[in-house]
Each structure stands twice: as structure tokens, then as C-alpha cells.
Amino acid sequence: MIRIESTRCIRCGLCARVCVAHCLHMTENAVTVRHEDYCLHCGQCVAVCPNGAVSLDGTAPDALPPMQEFPSMESMAALIRGRRSVRAFKDMDVPRDTLLQALDVVRHAPTGKNLENVSWLVLEGRPALRRVADAVVDLFRKEKSLARLVEAHDKGEDPIFRGAPCAVFACAEGTYDLDIVNCSIAAATLDLLLPTMGLGACWAGYVMRAAALDENVRNVMDMDGNLRPMAGLMVGFPALHYRRVPERRPLRVRFVHKEEA
Ligand SMILES: Cc1cc2nc3c(=O)[nH]c(=O)nc-3n(C[C@H](O)[C@H](O)[C@H](O)COP(=O)(O)O)c2cc1C
């Protein structure tokens, strides 16, 4: 529910300008709320108001955290370039508090239509991960290209979770056609955030593929009823330190710019 506090509203119209659902309208001397059922609850109106006049769903604007300065381009670039897939982990559990702190930040990653429909499944402990890895490998036993992975698993190595103490999966019902994008954005955001907390991650691609294909894998993961694990990472404290940034393919980009229709 959107509320405009008329004693605070300075009629600048910014709330109406940022509302993607056109719920807010500037009339001659006031902002009016219309078509509220189309509201995405994204909070852009609240965030942009210079005078704290807009409240959404009963939360007072003054109770919300103020904007903070962003990291510099250099800091972000260092993080994006320096993040590595971690496949060697210390023999240490990831404290739940630490993981929850990270996941709580990731709630702010964007979702299509602001559905905020991503939930997380956290698998903790190597025995639990081993059971999932067993189910994943069983599914892949017939794939010739994965023979070495199967062999390594059968020898007691962990080519699926790489010895991580836990794995997290971004899950959604799969009823929205961009659910996989929502989940991937959430997981990618977490992947970038974790190194700032001393943790490391690696995408659990084999598990994601197997879980999409096989109900048995989802059952062993103890998935909630209608949810599907759509993007996953193994997570832990990195055992190794990377010293340089590997090269990547050159940028491929094509601009299309037309002056006339
Ligand atoms: C969708 C996706 C799935 C992946 N699956 C796996 C996986 O199952 N096991 C693994 O060890 N690495 C996996 N990776 C990690 C990639 O191999 C890695 O990102 C790539 O080699 C580049 O290395 P970097 O992440 O250190 O820059 C995956 C990465 C992505 C984006």
C-alpha cells in the first residue's frame, strides 16, 4: 500500500516519474495513487522522495537505511577481476551467521517484476553433500564425456562439490519464465559478495544440471515441494591464495546506433 504524507510532500513528482507501474500521478497540486494493484512493491518511490513523504506497505521512510557511498570503480573492478572459482577449501565449516549475513544482502539483488521469489536451500556437512554427489554421479554414469568425473567420485574424490563444507542453491518454483535468471542473478551476486567476507565459492554446475533433470537428485537434496534449485554454489573458506588475474578473451562488442528509424 502506497501512502503519500501530504504535509511532507513537496510535489516534485519524482515518485510518479520513477514508478514503473504508473501507480503514482502528478495532478495539479498533489500526487495521487491509482491502480495500486499494479504496484511491484519495488520501493523506488520511497527511495527517490527527497522529503520522506512516501511510505510503502506500512514502513515509515525514516525507518529505512539511508543510501551509502558505493565502492569505487577500481574496487569493484578488482573484485570482479579477482574473484576466482574456489575448488580447494579449508577444513572449516561456514558459520550460519556469516552465510545468513551474505544471503540477507543478496535479498536486494534484482528480480523480474520485483517478484523477490528466490529462496535458498543450504546443504551443510560433507556427508550430506556426498549423498547428493552420489545421486548426481549416478545420473551421469552413462555419459562417456563424464567418465573421468565418475571414476574420481568412485575413488572417493569429490569432483562435484570439491570438498566444500556447504553448498547453497537459489530456488524458485519455475512458474515465471525468468525464474532461472532471477536465481542466477542471486547466485552471481552472492559469488561476488563472498570473497569480501573471506569466503570463496564455485558454481555447482553438475548439480544444477542434474537437479534440473532428475527428481531423485532433488529428493536427495531434500527440496521443498514445488521449488526447483536453479543456481547453486559450493561455499567455504579458500585454502589457496591467488596471486594474479588470468587473461580473458578480448571484449567482443557491437554497437548499433541509428539516427533514423
Ligand atoms: C554456470 C556455471 C557452472 C559451473 N559449473 C562448475 C562445476 O560444476 N564445477 C566446477 O569446478 N566449476 C564450475 N564452474 C566454474 C567455471 O569452470 C569457472 O567459472 C571458469 O573456469 C572460470 O574460472 P574462474 O571462475 O576462476 O574465473 C561453473 C561456472 C559457471 C558460470
The ligand as a Gaussian input file, in Angstrom:
#p B3LYP/6-31G(d) Opt

LIG

0 1
 C       27.136000     -21.899000     -14.867000
 C       28.471000     -22.361000     -14.367000
 C       28.643000     -23.685000     -13.995000
 C       29.870000     -24.119000     -13.481000
 N       29.974000     -25.392000     -13.012000
 C       31.133000     -25.800000     -12.416000
 C       31.233000     -27.087000     -11.820000
 O       30.287000     -27.875000     -11.795000
 N       32.412000     -27.443000     -11.257000
 C       33.490000     -26.597000     -11.244000
 O       34.529000     -26.969000     -10.718000
 N       33.422000     -25.343000     -11.800000
 C       32.265000     -24.926000     -12.368000
 N       32.154000     -23.660000     -12.890000
 C       33.291000     -22.746000     -12.796000
 C       33.909000     -22.416000     -14.158000
 O       34.642000     -23.513000     -14.609000
 C       34.785000     -21.167000     -13.952000
 O       33.948000     -20.080000     -13.648000
 C       35.625000     -20.825000     -15.153000
 O       36.540000     -21.862000     -15.420000
 C       36.407000     -19.537000     -14.945000
 O       37.217000     -19.594000     -13.789000
 P       37.059000     -18.502000     -12.636000
 O       35.652000     -18.616000     -12.099000
 O       38.101000     -18.801000     -11.628000
 O       37.262000     -17.148000     -13.272000
 C       30.958000     -23.212000     -13.392000
 C       30.760000     -21.873000     -13.760000
 C       29.550000     -21.441000     -14.226000
 C       29.351000     -19.985000     -14.547000

